[in-house]
Amino acid sequence: MNPEEREELARLLPSPGEPVLTSDRHDLLKGHLMRELTEFREFTEPAAPELPDVATAPAPGRRGRGPRRRFAVIGVPLATAAVIFAAVLVGGGSKTATTDVDAVDLLHRIAEVAAAKKTVPVRDDQYIYVRTQGSMKFSDNDIRVLREESWTAVDGQRAGLRRVTVLVGPPFRPRDPFSSYSKGTHDMRLSPDPNVTTFRELQALPTDPDALLEKIYAGTRGEGQTRQSAALEKIGDMLPDATFLPELDAALYRAAAKIPGVSVVPVAKDYTGRSGIGLSFEERDGRTVWVFDKKSLDFLGSADEALLDVGLVDKVGGTPAA
């Protein structure tokens, strides 16, 4: 590097000990970081979800745990990159979540109803059946409506099945990278995955709300937009299977009541339009609303994904008795 280049580099870089970058350098590095992340994601992620045989398969909403995110390493000092990336994620600022006493009261009422339900005996050789309806966005002009059925082994040791019926979407087209989500029904094998919580592992969770919340916080560290939103997202993921575990189901709602940032939505609708009362909170994809039947306080799902049925079956492909 010649003297002129060193002088130019010295002029562009902040002086030693300066705590922040100038605004123009911040914008430049922020733009560079976002371009690197976009290029890295396009390079590492497949163009379309693999359907025939996968270990974990998130539904249109948020059932299942996705793969861990990997981030590109670029030529920016570590501390500077961390500051810029944090600013990108939170939009340059943060808000302190507050506690809504009405939301806390509602969550405790829901917990009481959940705790009063009968415990259902569950065998290792059975499957948890869940039916949902939601949507998957491929582009601004391509949003497909999906109904999903999943059969997950109770012990987590046997393969299950995910059946996706595309209700609204384009017909099958040869060489379409998203043909696995063309209109119609598509089956895929759910292979056992050590990264997905099994029903037996769910059953082993503490039912003391404080201990449960501590475990959830520990298990979601570094995830989500905030610590609170990551915990609430995880609780939401566990609610369908927790239907068979009244004590845990109640503990999940009581744990949620300890998390600030939840508010009541007096009139809310799930994805299919069923009306109820809602609980709203910030999540990584925006604001999420859990919806509950106003009379029974049963969980109906969310504004993004309706929970249509949960049950126990003896074999893959079976449906719960009416």
TORTI-659519 format. One record per residue: residue in three letters; x, y, z of N, C-alpha, C, CB in turn. Coordinates in steps of 0.05 Angstrom, whole numbers. Glycine has a CB too. Layout:
<recs>
REC residu     nx     ny     nz    cax    cay    caz     cx     cy     cz    cbx    cby    cbz
REC    ala      X      Y      Z      X      Y      Z      X      Y      Z      X      Y      Z
...
</recs>
This chain:
<recs>
REC residu     nx     ny     nz    cax    cay    caz     cx     cy     cz    cbx    cby    cbz
REC    met     17    -24      0      0      0      0     18     25      0    -20      0     25
REC    asn     14     43    -20     31     67    -21     21     88     -2     31     78    -50
REC    pro     38    109      3     30    130     23      4    143     17     52    151     23
REC    glu     -2    147     -9    -28    160    -16    -51    143     -8    -29    166    -46
REC    glu    -49    116    -12    -71     98     -5    -74     97     25    -65     70    -16
REC    arg    -52     97     40    -54     97     69    -67    123     79    -26     94     82
REC    glu    -60    145     67    -72    171     75   -102    171     70    -58    194     60
REC    glu   -110    160     46   -138    159     40   -153    141     59   -142    149     11
REC    leu   -141    117     66   -154     99     85   -156    111    112   -138     73     86
REC    ala   -135    126    121   -136    139    147   -158    160    148   -109    152    153
REC    arg   -162    174    125   -183    194    124   -211    182    127   -181    210     98
REC    leu   -215    159    115   -241    146    115   -247    133    142   -243    125     94
REC    leu   -227    122    155   -232    108    181   -235    128    203   -209     89    187
REC    pro   -251    121    224   -254    138    247   -228    139    263   -276    129    266
REC    ser   -223    161    277   -199    164    292   -198    145    315   -195    193    302
REC    pro   -174    137    325   -173    118    347   -188    128    371   -143    113    355
REC    gly   -204    110    383   -218    116    407   -245    129    402   -202    134    424
REC    glu   -251    136    376   -277    148    370   -299    127    373   -278    159    341
REC    pro   -320    132    389   -339    111    397   -358    103    375   -355    120    420
REC    val   -363    120    355   -383    112    334   -372    120    307   -410    126    339
REC    leu   -384    108    287   -377    115    259   -393    140    251   -383     92    240
REC    thr   -383    155    232   -398    177    221   -422    165    206   -381    195    202
REC    ser   -443    182    203   -468    172    191   -464    161    163   -489    193    191
REC    asp   -447    174    147   -444    164    119   -429    138    119   -429    185    103
REC    arg   -409    134    137   -395    108    138   -413     87    149   -370    111    156
REC    his   -430     94    169   -449     75    180   -468     65    158   -465     88    203
REC    asp   -478     83    142   -497     75    120   -482     58    100   -509    100    107
REC    leu   -457     65     93   -442     50     74   -437     21     84   -415     63     68
REC    leu   -428     18    108   -423     -8    119   -448    -24    123   -408     -6    146
REC    lys   -470    -10    131   -496    -24    135   -505    -36    108   -517     -4    146
REC    gly   -503    -19     87   -511    -29     61   -494    -52     52   -509     -7     40
REC    his   -467    -51     57   -449    -72     50   -456    -98     65   -420    -64     55
REC    leu   -462    -95     91   -468   -118    107   -494   -132     97   -471   -110    136
REC    met   -514   -116     90   -539   -127     81   -535   -141     54   -560   -106     79
REC    arg   -519   -130     36   -514   -143     11   -500   -169     15   -497   -125     -7
REC    glu   -480   -170     33   -466   -195     39   -484   -216     50   -443   -189     59
REC    leu   -502   -208     69   -521   -227     81   -540   -238     60   -536   -214    104
REC    thr   -550   -221     42   -568   -230     21   -554   -249      2   -579   -206      6
REC    glu   -529   -242     -6   -515   -260    -24   -509   -287    -10   -489   -247    -34
REC    phe   -502   -286     15   -495   -310     30   -520   -328     33   -484   -303     58
REC    arg   -543   -315     38   -568   -331     41   -575   -344     15   -591   -313     52
REC    glu   -573   -329     -8   -580   -340    -34   -561   -362    -41   -579   -318    -55
REC    phe   -536   -361    -32   -517   -382    -38   -522   -407    -22   -489   -372    -34
REC    thr   -529   -404      3   -531   -427     21   -559   -439     23   -522   -419     49
REC    glu   -580   -424     16   -607   -435     19   -616   -446     -8   -626   -413     30
REC    pro   -631   -468     -8   -642   -479    -32   -664   -461    -43   -653   -508    -28
REC    ala   -669   -463    -69   -689   -446    -81   -717   -453    -72   -688   -448   -111
REC    ala   -722   -478    -64   -748   -486    -55   -745   -507    -34   -766   -497    -79
REC    pro   -765   -510    -16   -764   -530      5   -763   -558     -7   -787   -527     24
REC    glu   -748   -576      5   -747   -604     -4   -770   -619     10   -720   -617      3
REC    leu   -786   -632     -6   -809   -646      5   -806   -676      9   -832   -641    -12
REC    pro   -793   -691     -9   -794   -720     -6   -785   -731     20   -778   -732    -27
REC    asp   -763   -722     31   -753   -735     56   -736   -714     71   -738   -761     50
REC    val   -747   -702     91   -732   -683    107   -734   -689    136   -741   -654    101
REC    ala   -714   -679    151   -714   -685    180   -733   -667    195   -686   -681    191
REC    thr   -736   -642    186   -754   -624    200   -768   -607    180   -739   -606    220
REC    ala   -794   -602    184   -809   -588    164   -828   -568    176   -825   -608    148
REC    pro   -819   -543    179   -837   -522    190   -862   -519    173   -822   -496    192
REC    ala   -884   -515    186   -909   -511    172   -911   -482    163   -933   -517    191
REC    pro   -933   -475    148   -936   -447    139   -932   -426    160   -962   -444    126
REC    gly   -940   -433    185   -936   -414    206   -909   -419    219   -958   -416    227
REC    arg   -909   -430    244   -884   -433    258   -882   -460    273   -879   -411    277
REC    arg   -894   -481    262   -890   -506    276   -864   -518    269   -913   -526    269
REC    gly   -849   -528    288   -823   -540    283   -801   -519    284   -823   -553    255
REC    arg   -777   -528    289   -754   -510    292   -738   -511    266   -736   -518    315
REC    gly   -733   -488    254   -718   -486    229   -689   -490    235   -723   -459    215
REC    pro   -673   -492    213   -644   -494    216   -632   -469    228   -630   -501    189
REC    arg   -609   -473    242   -596   -450    254   -586   -431    231   -572   -459    272
REC    arg   -589   -405    236   -580   -386    216   -549   -384    217   -593   -359    220
REC    arg   -538   -381    193   -509   -376    191   -505   -348    178   -495   -398    174
REC    phe   -485   -334    188   -481   -307    179   -454   -305    165   -482   -287    202
REC    ala   -453   -288    145   -428   -283    130   -408   -268    147   -433   -268    104
REC    val   -382   -273    142   -361   -258    155   -349   -240    134   -339   -277    168
REC    ile   -349   -214    140   -339   -195    120   -317   -178    133   -361   -177    109
REC    gly   -304   -162    116   -281   -147    126   -288   -122    141   -263   -140    103
REC    val   -302   -125    164   -309   -103    181   -301   -111    209   -340    -96    179
REC    pro   -290    -93    225   -283   -101    253   -307   -113    267   -273    -76    268
REC    leu   -302   -134    283   -323   -149    296   -342   -131    312   -311   -170    314
REC    ala   -331   -113    329   -349    -97    345   -366    -79    328   -332    -80    364
REC    thr   -354    -67    306   -369    -50    289   -391    -65    275   -350    -37    268
REC    ala   -385    -89    265   -405   -106    251   -428   -112    270   -392   -131    240
REC    ala   -422   -119    295   -443   -125    314   -461   -102    318   -430   -134    340
REC    val   -450    -78    321   -466    -54    325   -484    -48    301   -449    -30    331
REC    ile   -472    -50    277   -488    -45    253   -510    -65    249   -470    -44    229
REC    phe   -503    -91    253   -523   -112    249   -546   -110    269   -510   -139    251
REC    ala   -539   -102    294   -560    -98    314   -578    -75    305   -548    -92    341
REC    ala   -567    -54    294   -583    -31    285   -601    -40    262   -565     -8    276
REC    val   -591    -57    244   -607    -67    222   -631    -82    232   -590    -84    203
REC    leu   -627   -100    252   -648   -117    262   -669   -101    277   -637   -137    281
REC    val   -661    -82    293   -681    -68    310   -688    -41    299   -671    -65    338
REC    gly   -679    -34    275   -686     -8    263   -674     15    276   -715     -6    263
REC    gly   -651     12    290   -637     34    302   -647     42    329   -638     57    284
REC    gly   -665     27    341   -675     35    367   -688     12    381   -695     58    364
REC    ser   -697     15    406   -710     -7    420   -731      5    438   -689    -23    437
REC    lys   -751    -11    444   -772     -3    462   -774    -22    485   -799     -1    446
REC    thr   -780    -11    508   -783    -28    532   -812    -39    533   -777    -12    558
REC    ala   -814    -65    533   -841    -77    534   -854    -72    561   -839   -108    529
REC    thr   -880    -68    561   -895    -62    586   -914    -85    591   -910    -36    584
REC    thr   -923    -87    616   -941   -108    625   -970    -98    623   -934   -118    654
REC    asp   -987   -113    610  -1015   -106    607  -1030   -123    628  -1026   -111    578
REC    val  -1042   -111    648  -1055   -126    669  -1079   -142    658  -1065   -107    692
REC    asp  -1092   -132    638  -1115   -147    626  -1105   -172    612  -1130   -129    605
REC    ala  -1081   -170    599  -1070   -193    586  -1061   -214    607  -1046   -185    569
REC    val  -1050   -205    628  -1042   -223    650  -1066   -238    661  -1027   -208    672
REC    asp  -1087   -222    666  -1112   -234    677  -1124   -255    658  -1133   -212    682
REC    leu  -1124   -248    632  -1135   -267    612  -1118   -292    611  -1136   -254    584
REC    leu  -1092   -290    611  -1074   -313    610  -1078   -331    634  -1045   -305    609
REC    his  -1083   -320    657  -1088   -336    681  -1115   -350    679  -1087   -319    707
REC    arg  -1135   -337    667  -1161   -350    663  -1158   -373    644  -1182   -329    653
REC    ile  -1143   -369    623  -1139   -391    603  -1124   -414    617  -1123   -381    579
REC    ala  -1105   -408    634  -1090   -428    648  -1108   -445    666  -1067   -415    664
REC    glu  -1126   -432    679  -1145   -446    697  -1162   -466    681  -1163   -427    712
REC    val  -1171   -457    658  -1187   -475    640  -1170   -499    631  -1198   -460    616
REC    ala  -1145   -493    623  -1127   -514    614  -1121   -535    635  -1101   -502    603
REC    ala  -1117   -525    660  -1110   -542    682  -1133   -561    690  -1101   -526    706
REC    ala  -1157   -552    684  -1181   -568    692  -1187   -591    673  -1205   -550    693
REC    lys  -1173   -592    650  -1178   -613    631  -1166   -640    640  -1167   -605    603
REC    lys  -1177   -661    630  -1168   -688    638  -1142   -695    624  -1189   -709    633
REC    thr  -1124   -708    638  -1099   -718    626  -1105   -741    607  -1078   -726    647
REC    val  -1094   -741    583  -1099   -762    564  -1075   -781    564  -1103   -750    536
REC    pro  -1079   -807    568  -1056   -826    567  -1045   -827    539  -1064   -854    576
REC    val  -1019   -826    536  -1006   -825    510   -985   -847    509   -993   -798    504
REC    arg   -986   -865    489   -967   -887    486   -944   -879    468   -982   -912    476
REC    asp   -921   -891    472   -898   -886    455   -903   -894    426   -874   -901    466
REC    asp   -920   -914    421   -924   -923    394   -945   -906    379   -932   -952    393
REC    gln   -955   -885    391   -975   -868    378   -962   -844    364   -996   -859    399
REC    tyr   -980   -829    351   -971   -805    336   -989   -781    344   -973   -810    305
REC    ile   -976   -758    346   -991   -733    350  -1000   -723    323   -973   -712    365
REC    tyr  -1026   -720    321  -1037   -710    295  -1045   -680    299  -1063   -727    287
REC    val  -1035   -664    280  -1042   -635    281  -1050   -626    253  -1017   -618    291
REC    arg  -1072   -612    252  -1082   -601    226  -1084   -571    228  -1110   -613    218
REC    thr  -1071   -557    209  -1071   -527    210  -1077   -516    182  -1043   -517    219
REC    gln  -1082   -490    181  -1086   -477    156  -1073   -449    157  -1116   -474    148
REC    gly  -1057   -443    137  -1043   -418    136  -1035   -411    108  -1019   -418    155
REC    ser  -1014   -395    105  -1006   -387     78   -975   -386     77  -1018   -360     70
REC    met   -965   -387     53   -936   -385     49   -931   -365     27   -923   -413     42
REC    lys   -915   -345     32   -910   -324     13   -884   -330     -3   -907   -297     27
REC    phe   -888   -332    -29   -865   -336    -47   -856   -310    -60   -872   -357    -68
REC    ser   -875   -292    -64   -869   -265    -73   -894   -248    -67   -862   -265   -105
REC    asp   -892   -222    -73   -915   -204    -67   -939   -213    -83   -907   -176    -74
REC    asn   -935   -225   -106   -958   -233   -123   -963   -263   -122   -953   -225   -151
REC    asp   -950   -277   -104   -953   -306   -102   -954   -315    -73   -929   -321   -117
REC    ile   -978   -314    -62   -983   -323    -34  -1002   -347    -36   -995   -300    -17
REC    arg   -992   -370    -27  -1007   -395    -29  -1020   -403     -3   -989   -417    -39
REC    val  -1045   -411     -4  -1060   -420     20  -1056   -450     23  -1090   -412     18
REC    leu  -1047   -458     46  -1040   -486     51  -1056   -497     75  -1010   -490     57
REC    arg  -1065   -522     72  -1076   -537     95  -1056   -560    100  -1105   -548     89
REC    glu  -1047   -562    124  -1027   -582    131  -1036   -602    152  -1001   -569    140
REC    glu  -1030   -627    148  -1033   -648    168  -1006   -659    174  -1054   -670    159
REC    ser  -1000   -664    200   -975   -676    207   -979   -698    227   -955   -655    218
REC    trp   -964   -719    224   -964   -742    243   -935   -744    254   -973   -769    228
REC    thr   -932   -739    279   -906   -739    292   -905   -761    314   -899   -712    304
REC    ala   -884   -778    312   -882   -800    332   -879   -789    360   -858   -818    325
REC    val   -893   -801    379   -892   -792    407   -864   -794    418   -912   -809    424
REC    asp   -851   -817    412   -824   -821    422   -802   -808    406   -818   -851    424
REC    gly   -809   -797    383   -789   -784    366   -770   -802    352   -774   -765    382
REC    gln   -775   -828    354   -756   -848    343   -765   -859    316   -752   -870    362
REC    arg   -789   -854    308   -800   -865    283   -807   -842    264   -824   -883    289
REC    ala   -807   -849    238   -813   -829    218   -843   -822    219   -806   -840    189
REC    gly   -849   -797    213   -876   -788    211   -883   -779    183   -881   -765    231
REC    leu   -903   -763    181   -912   -754    155   -922   -726    156   -935   -773    144
REC    arg   -916   -710    135   -928   -684    132   -943   -684    106   -905   -662    133
REC    arg   -968   -677    107   -985   -676     83   -994   -647     79  -1010   -695     85
REC    val   -986   -635     57   -992   -608     50  -1012   -607     27   -967   -591     43
REC    thr  -1035   -595     31  -1054   -591     10  -1055   -561      3  -1083   -601     18
REC    val  -1047   -554    -21  -1046   -527    -30  -1074   -520    -41  -1024   -522    -52
REC    leu  -1089   -504    -26  -1116   -497    -33  -1117   -474    -54  -1132   -488     -9
REC    val  -1099   -455    -51  -1097   -433    -70  -1068   -431    -79  -1106   -406    -57
REC    gly  -1063   -435   -105  -1036   -434   -115  -1036   -442   -144  -1017   -453    -99
REC    pro  -1014   -439   -158  -1013   -446   -187  -1013   -476   -191   -988   -433   -200
REC    pro  -1021   -485   -215  -1020   -513   -221   -991   -522   -225  -1036   -520   -247
REC    phe   -987   -548   -225   -960   -559   -229   -949   -550   -257   -960   -589   -227
REC    arg   -924   -541   -257   -910   -534   -282   -883   -547   -282   -908   -503   -285
REC    pro   -875   -560   -303   -849   -572   -305   -827   -552   -301   -845   -586   -332
REC    arg   -806   -560   -287   -783   -543   -281   -789   -519   -263   -771   -533   -307
REC    asp   -813   -519   -251   -820   -498   -232   -805   -504   -206   -851   -496   -228
REC    pro   -787   -486   -196   -773   -492   -171   -791   -495   -147   -752   -470   -166
REC    phe   -816   -485   -149   -834   -487   -127   -857   -507   -133   -846   -460   -120
REC    ser   -852   -526   -150   -873   -545   -158   -882   -562   -135   -863   -562   -181
REC    ser   -865   -565   -115   -874   -581    -91   -896   -567    -76   -850   -586    -73
REC    tyr   -900   -542    -82   -922   -527    -70   -942   -518    -91   -912   -503    -54
REC    ser   -945   -533   -112   -966   -528   -132   -992   -538   -122   -959   -541   -159
REC    lys  -1014   -529   -134  -1041   -535   -125  -1044   -566   -124  -1062   -522   -142
REC    gly  -1056   -576   -102  -1059   -604    -99  -1048   -614    -72  -1046   -620   -121
REC    thr  -1045   -640    -69  -1036   -651    -43  -1009   -664    -47  -1056   -672    -33
REC    his   -991   -658    -29   -963   -668    -30   -956   -681     -3   -943   -645    -38
REC    asp   -945   -705     -4   -936   -719     20   -906   -718     23   -946   -747     21
REC    met   -896   -716     47   -868   -718     52   -863   -734     78   -855   -690     54
REC    arg   -840   -746     79   -833   -762    102   -820   -744    123   -813   -785     94
REC    leu   -828   -746    148   -816   -732    170   -796   -750    184   -837   -720    190
REC    ser   -771   -747    179   -751   -764    191   -746   -755    220   -724   -763    175
REC    pro   -738   -774    238   -731   -766    265   -709   -745    265   -722   -790    281
REC    asp   -712   -724    282   -693   -702    282   -686   -695    311   -704   -678    267
REC    pro   -661   -697    318   -653   -691    346   -657   -662    353   -624   -699    350
REC    asn   -660   -644    333   -664   -616    339   -693   -608    344   -654   -600    316
REC    val   -711   -627    341   -739   -622    345   -748   -634    372   -756   -633    322
REC    thr   -762   -619    388   -771   -629    415   -792   -650    411   -782   -605    432
REC    thr   -788   -673    423   -808   -695    421   -829   -691    443   -795   -722    424
REC    phe   -851   -705    440   -872   -704    460   -862   -712    487   -896   -721    452
REC    arg   -846   -733    489   -835   -742    514   -817   -721    527   -820   -768    511
REC    glu   -802   -706    511   -786   -685    522   -803   -662    531   -766   -675    500
REC    leu   -825   -657    517   -844   -637    526   -856   -644    552   -866   -633    504
REC    gln   -862   -670    555   -874   -680    580   -856   -677    604   -882   -709    576
REC    ala   -830   -677    599   -810   -675    620   -805   -647    629   -784   -688    612
REC    leu   -816   -627    616   -812   -599    624   -824   -593    651   -823   -580    603
REC    pro   -812   -574    666   -824   -567    692   -851   -554    689   -805   -549    708
REC    thr   -868   -558    708   -895   -545    707   -897   -521    726   -916   -565    714
REC    asp   -875   -515    740   -874   -490    755   -868   -468    735   -851   -492    777
REC    pro   -885   -448    734   -883   -427    713   -855   -413    713   -904   -406    717
REC    asp   -844   -407    737   -818   -394    738   -796   -411    727   -812   -386    767
REC    ala   -796   -437    736   -776   -455    726   -779   -460    696   -777   -482    741
REC    leu   -804   -462    687   -809   -467    659   -800   -443    642   -839   -472    654
REC    leu   -806   -419    651   -798   -395    636   -767   -392    635   -810   -370    649
REC    glu   -754   -399    657   -725   -398    658   -713   -418    637   -714   -405    686
REC    lys   -726   -441    635   -716   -461    616   -722   -452    587   -730   -488    621
REC    ile   -744   -439    582   -751   -429    556   -732   -407    548   -780   -419    555
REC    tyr   -726   -389    566   -707   -367    561   -680   -379    554   -705   -348    585
REC    ala   -671   -399    569   -645   -411    563   -645   -425    536   -638   -431    586
REC    gly   -667   -437    529   -668   -452    504   -671   -434    479   -690   -471    505
REC    thr   -679   -409    483   -683   -391    460   -663   -368    460   -712   -380    461
REC    arg   -642   -371    476   -622   -350    477   -611   -343    450   -599   -357    497
REC    gly   -611   -318    442   -600   -310    417   -620   -311    394   -576   -326    410
REC    glu   -644   -321    399   -664   -323    378   -684   -299    380   -679   -350    380
REC    gly   -698   -295    359   -720   -275    359   -710   -246    359   -737   -279    382
REC    gln   -729   -228    357   -723   -200    357   -715   -191    385   -747   -183    347
REC    thr   -728   -202    405   -721   -196    433   -723   -222    449   -740   -175    445
REC    arg   -712   -222    473   -714   -245    491   -743   -253    496   -699   -239    518
REC    gln   -760   -233    500   -788   -238    506   -802   -250    481   -801   -212    514
REC    ser   -798   -238    458   -812   -248    434   -803   -277    427   -807   -230    410
REC    ala   -778   -283    431   -768   -310    426   -782   -330    444   -737   -312    429
REC    ala   -785   -323    470   -798   -341    489   -827   -345    482   -795   -329    518
REC    leu   -841   -323    475   -869   -326    468   -873   -342    442   -882   -298    464
REC    glu   -855   -339    423   -856   -355    399   -853   -384    405   -835   -345    379
REC    lys   -834   -391    423   -830   -419    431   -854   -430    445   -805   -421    448
REC    ile   -866   -414    463   -890   -423    477   -912   -429    457   -900   -401    498
REC    gly   -916   -411    437   -936   -416    417   -931   -442    402   -937   -393    398
REC    asp   -906   -448    396   -900   -473    382   -908   -498    398   -870   -474    376
REC    met   -907   -496    425   -912   -519    442   -942   -522    448   -896   -516    467
REC    leu   -958   -502    444   -986   -503    453  -1002   -527    441   -999   -478    446
REC    pro  -1000   -532    414  -1016   -555    404  -1011   -581    418  -1011   -558    374
REC    asp   -985   -589    420   -978   -615    433   -984   -614    463   -949   -621    428
REC    ala   -983   -591    475   -988   -589    504  -1017   -593    511   -979   -562    514
REC    thr  -1034   -595    490  -1063   -601    495  -1066   -626    511  -1077   -603    468
REC    phe  -1048   -645    508  -1051   -671    522  -1038   -671    549  -1038   -693    505
REC    leu  -1026   -648    557  -1012   -646    582  -1024   -622    597   -981   -643    578
REC    pro  -1046   -625    611  -1060   -602    623  -1042   -585    642  -1083   -611    639
REC    glu  -1026   -598    658  -1009   -583    677   -988   -566    662   -994   -603    696
REC    leu   -976   -578    642   -957   -563    626   -971   -541    610   -941   -581    607
REC    asp   -994   -547    598  -1009   -528    583  -1015   -503    600  -1036   -540    573
REC    ala  -1024   -508    625  -1030   -486    643  -1004   -470    650  -1043   -496    669
REC    ala   -983   -485    654   -957   -472    661   -947   -455    639   -936   -493    668
REC    leu   -951   -463    614   -943   -447    591   -957   -420    591   -948   -462    565
REC    tyr   -983   -420    596   -998   -395    597   -990   -378    621  -1028   -400    598
REC    arg   -984   -391    643   -975   -375    667   -948   -364    663   -976   -393    692
REC    ala   -931   -379    648   -904   -368    642   -907   -345    623   -887   -391    629
REC    ala   -925   -347    603   -930   -325    584   -939   -300    599   -950   -333    563
REC    ala   -954   -304    620   -965   -281    636   -942   -266    649   -985   -291    657
REC    lys   -919   -278    653   -896   -265    665   -879   -249    645   -879   -286    680
REC    ile   -886   -251    620   -870   -238    599   -883   -212    591   -867   -257    574
REC    pro   -869   -190    593   -881   -164    586   -884   -162    555   -864   -141    596
REC    gly   -902   -144    547   -906   -139    518   -930   -152    506   -882   -148    504
REC    val   -946   -167    522   -970   -180    512   -994   -161    517   -974   -208    524
REC    ser  -1011   -159    498  -1035   -142    501  -1060   -156    491  -1032   -115    487
REC    val  -1083   -148    501  -1108   -161    494  -1120   -148    469  -1129   -158    517
REC    val  -1130   -165    451  -1145   -156    427  -1173   -165    431  -1132   -168    400
REC    pro  -1192   -148    438  -1219   -155    445  -1234   -172    424  -1236   -131    451
REC    val  -1229   -165    399  -1241   -180    377  -1219   -188    358  -1264   -164    362
REC    ala  -1214   -214    356  -1193   -224    338  -1203   -247    322  -1168   -232    355
REC    lys  -1190   -253    300  -1197   -275    282  -1173   -291    275  -1211   -265    257
REC    asp  -1176   -318    275  -1154   -335    266  -1153   -334    235  -1158   -364    276
REC    tyr  -1134   -349    224  -1130   -348    195  -1154   -355    179  -1107   -366    188
REC    thr  -1171   -373    189  -1195   -381    174  -1219   -364    180  -1202   -410    181
REC    gly  -1216   -344    197  -1238   -325    202  -1254   -331    227  -1256   -325    179
REC    arg  -1247   -352    242  -1261   -357    267  -1256   -335    287  -1253   -385    279
REC    ser  -1277   -324    299  -1275   -301    316  -1270   -309    346  -1300   -284    315
REC    gly  -1255   -293    360  -1250   -298    388  -1237   -274    401  -1232   -323    391
REC    ile  -1224   -279    423  -1209   -258    437  -1180   -264    433  -1216   -257    468
REC    gly  -1164   -243    430  -1136   -247    423  -1116   -236    443  -1131   -235    397
REC    leu  -1092   -247    440  -1069   -237    455  -1047   -231    435  -1059   -258    477
REC    ser  -1038   -206    435  -1019   -197    414   -992   -191    426  -1030   -172    400
REC    phe   -971   -197    410   -943   -191    419   -925   -190    394   -933   -212    439
REC    glu   -902   -177    397   -883   -174    376   -868   -201    372   -863   -152    382
REC    glu   -865   -208    347   -850   -232    340   -830   -225    318   -868   -256    332
REC    arg   -813   -244    309   -793   -237    290   -804   -228    263   -774   -261    286
REC    asp   -828   -238    256   -841   -231    231   -861   -208    233   -854   -255    219
REC    gly   -862   -195    255   -882   -174    259   -898   -180    285   -900   -172    235
REC    arg   -922   -170    285   -939   -173    309   -957   -198    305   -957   -148    314
REC    thr   -956   -216    325   -972   -240    324   -996   -238    343   -954   -264    331
REC    val  -1018   -251    335  -1042   -251    352  -1050   -280    356  -1065   -235    340
REC    trp  -1048   -289    382  -1060   -315    389  -1090   -311    392  -1047   -327    415
REC    val  -1106   -330    383  -1135   -327    384  -1147   -349    400  -1147   -326    355
REC    phe  -1166   -342    418  -1179   -361    436  -1210   -358    433  -1171   -357    465
REC    asp  -1224   -381    434  -1253   -380    434  -1262   -364    458  -1265   -409    434
REC    lys  -1281   -346    454  -1289   -328    476  -1303   -343    499  -1307   -306    465
REC    lys  -1317   -365    492  -1332   -379    513  -1315   -401    526  -1357   -392    501
REC    ser  -1303   -418    510  -1288   -441    521  -1260   -433    528  -1288   -464    502
REC    leu  -1249   -412    516  -1221   -403    518  -1202   -424    506  -1214   -398    547
REC    asp  -1212   -441    489  -1195   -460    474  -1177   -445    454  -1212   -482    460
REC    phe  -1153   -454    451  -1134   -442    432  -1142   -448    404  -1105   -451    438
REC    leu  -1147   -427    387  -1155   -431    359  -1132   -428    339  -1177   -411    353
REC    gly  -1109   -420    350  -1086   -415    332  -1080   -386    332  -1092   -425    303
REC    ser  -1073   -375    309  -1066   -347    307  -1078   -334    282  -1035   -343    307
REC    ala  -1073   -308    280  -1083   -294    256  -1067   -304    231  -1079   -264    259
REC    asp  -1044   -316    235  -1027   -325    213  -1032   -355    207   -998   -321    219
REC    glu  -1040   -370    227  -1043   -399    223  -1065   -409    242  -1017   -414    227
REC    ala  -1086   -421    230  -1108   -431    247  -1101   -460    255  -1134   -430    231
REC    leu  -1107   -466    280  -1104   -493    290  -1131   -507    288  -1093   -494    320
REC    leu  -1134   -526    270  -1160   -538    263  -1166   -563    279  -1162   -543    234
REC    asp  -1145   -578    286  -1149   -603    300  -1123   -613    313  -1161   -625    282
REC    val  -1125   -625    336  -1103   -638    349  -1113   -664    361  -1090   -619    371
REC    gly  -1099   -685    357  -1108   -711    368  -1086   -732    369  -1131   -721    352
REC    leu  -1094   -755    379  -1076   -778    380  -1086   -800    361  -1074   -789    409
REC    val  -1067   -811    346  -1075   -833    328  -1055   -856    331  -1076   -823    298
REC    asp  -1063   -879    322  -1046   -903    325  -1028   -908    301  -1063   -927    329
REC    lys  -1034   -895    278  -1017   -899    255  -1016   -874    238  -1027   -923    238
REC    val   -995   -872    222   -991   -850    204  -1014   -850    183   -963   -851    190
REC    gly  -1025   -828    178  -1047   -826    159  -1075   -827    171  -1044   -847    139
REC    gly  -1076   -836    197  -1101   -838    210  -1110   -810    221  -1100   -858    233
REC    thr  -1136   -808    227  -1146   -783    239  -1160   -789    265  -1166   -769    219
REC    pro  -1160   -770    283  -1173   -775    310  -1202   -781    308  -1169   -751    328
REC    ala  -1212   -798    326  -1240   -804    326  -1256   -779    334  -1246   -826    347
REC    ala  -1279   -776    321  -1295   -752    326  -1305   -752    355  -1319   -751    306
</recs>
